[in-house]
Amino acid sequence: MKKNKTPSNTRALDKVRVLELLATNAGANKRDLAKLLGLKGSDRIVLKRILKELEADGAIAGRQKQGFVKRGELPEVGIIEVTGSDDDGETLARPLAWDSNEEPPTIYVMPPKDGAAPGPGDRMLARLERHGEAYEAHVIRRLEQETQTRLIGVLRDAPATGWRLVPINKKERTEYALDKSDLGGAKHNELVVAEPKPGRIAGFSRVKVVERIGSMDSPKTISLIAIHDHGIPTEFPTAVIEEAKAAKPIQPQGRTDLRAIPLVTIDPPDARDHDDAVWAGLDDDPANAGGHIVLVAIADVAHYVTPGSALDKEAFKRGNSAYFPDRVVPMLPEELSAELCSLKEAVDRPCLVARMVFDKKGHKKSHTFLRAVMRSAARLTYAQAQAAFDGNPHTGMDAVVKKTLADVWAAYQSLTIAREKRDPLNLDLPERRVILGEDGKVTSIAYRERLESMKLIEEFMVLANVAAAEALEKARTPLIYRVHDTPSKEKLFAFSDFLRTLNFSFAKGQVMQPGTFNRILSQAKGTPNEAVMNDVVLRSQAQAIYDPANIGHFGLNLAKYAHFTSPIRRYADLIVHRALIRAFELGDGGLTEREMATLGATAEHITMTERRAMAAERDSTDRYVAAFMEDRIGESFDARVTGVTRFGLFVRLAESGAEGLIPIRSLGADYFHHDEKRQALVGQRSRIVYGMGAPLNVKLLEAAPITGGLRFALADGSGDTPQRAGKAPSRRPGKGPKKDRFRGKKR
């Protein structure tokens, strides 16, 4: 690694400073960076925290012994895997360590010194040299086959070629071969887990089946692909099940009795567990005229899941529940998640309660926490609650429940006053809903309806989470915060560049507040740019994480925030419950000294499990969508560009929200230049511009349920006329095959 002259350490140590150093010192590790910054003693701890946050934000990628690099770049030395060859016969590879959401750059493998041509699946340690948007790999040494990980794929029996394994990973560009003796009883079109074997068959790397998952003919296998691919645990150990079955209903003694208060649960119609209930009423304190008391009751999971128990260890391992169109992989066994911890109607249940008092303008005056017993007065869906809020309660609704809903709605009206003043980030991001029939197949894909009742419950939960963080901080009890950092300067500069292409003003270097983004979103509302603006604002944000150190929550515009309201499905909330029990001496099951000493590691782990679940849920939805679209190959759809990369355009269909790729080679014979600032592909000769938000009419060419991929092309002679650039980009410099290889190739 080439190191620059050590800079003055008088500049404040922040994320921007670290990113600046990595831009000119790619591959630097923590020790290198500390030396470059002139850091000593406790300042090194600050650097460690900044690096963790940058990794969590997605701004940099850790490369183990090779150190850190800026996101989207490769280190000077790394491990690559051969994926195949291009139309010119040149060997292509991909980096094994790649954490960006975008496709990795193309890597061209130079012929090794030993003369042995590498084949698909071969892994090598290589020196990587950047040439424009691609890399050239010079092999240092080949890696042994056993370093490869397990593969998940679908078996295919082709008479002409024999048995093949087709990987489920979109980025795998090669197949693997199997002998009949290595099938393990698996059959054609079956999803399996395989391990590499030495040798080759017809030039393909060999594998053997080690686990059979299910037939691809079964719709239920679609979720299993994502679950196995992301390593989400599905089976509970025997000891965990035994503990769950041994659990008994609670006794009310020693708890605050709230059974006479008509708390209600409001959830989606398909909810399988109910971990929160709400109630509100007018405050009778003359000093708070027009104010409200709000109760948010949360299932007391800490009563059943105690520190160090088998249930606790498994809950920590899973970190959270994962939700798929056809199933839930719960954090806790159903004996707890769907029974004893679920706030069922007309049944006594243990709970932790945030009791909050607000004035008539929605400002919180006080809060207290209680360990209580409750009895839900009604189990309501969002639609049922909304009908009541609109003055059309369902026939037969109990008068007491009607009164609770009226009071809850009145409290919400005052809370929105304070919320609007706080001005949190207000993104409008429609959520896709995959609807399955009785046979498990997709019957439709639609956008989930957004009701005011949903916003009401969200606001109540946010306020309870704030109260938990404030109470614990005041009590000086360690906890895990939910933190969301401000957008990085790098992302803001890219955001500013894009806004200029739409004639939106945005001053670089300004102090960012969520309201700044809200004003831009408001300007775009009702225009053709509305949807794309929401997407671009979302991408400019950092990712929220769990951390025992508080930096606030930018998106919600809150100084203190923790997760308290979903302990059935999130381990973070269970930690906060235990902290509250300890801080306010609410009985057994409080946070232990050992847990407090390891909050940092716990926060890091549950951040990982949350992202793992989110990736699996997204992949599962993509595969269901691809299966649904398989029968519509050849049809045309209205779409908009939602992403622009050097290899093509990502588009989203208007009717279903399904997303897929238009490869750059499908845009015609012109050479298209990727303009990163404009987030557009610009034609070299035609000057045609395909940019973010552009409306297109596209034809579906391919739908792959195995990988979840959709491939489109522009529909012939249809769609809006693409924008024409004011000035064509300059021709690529240089001549000869090497320059063309990196700058002119369509991928």
PyMOL commands that set and color helices and strands:
alter all, ss='L'
color gray80, all
select helices_A, chain A and resi 15-24+30-37+43-57+64-66+145-147+180-182+221-229+238-246+286-288+301-303+310-318+334-340+382-389+399-422+452-474+489-501+514-524+530-539+571-583+593-597+599-632+664-667+737-743
alter helices_A, ss='H'
color red, helices_A
select strands_A, chain A and resi 60-62+68-70+77-85+91-95+107-109+123-131+134-142+151-158+162-167+176-178+190-201+204-215+256-257+264-267+276-282+292-299+322-324+327-329+348-358+364-375+378-381+432-436+442-447+481-483+545-547+636-645+648-653+659-663+672-675+680-683+688-691+695-704+709-714+723-724
alter strands_A, ss='S'
color yellow, strands_A
deselect
rebuild
show_as cartoon
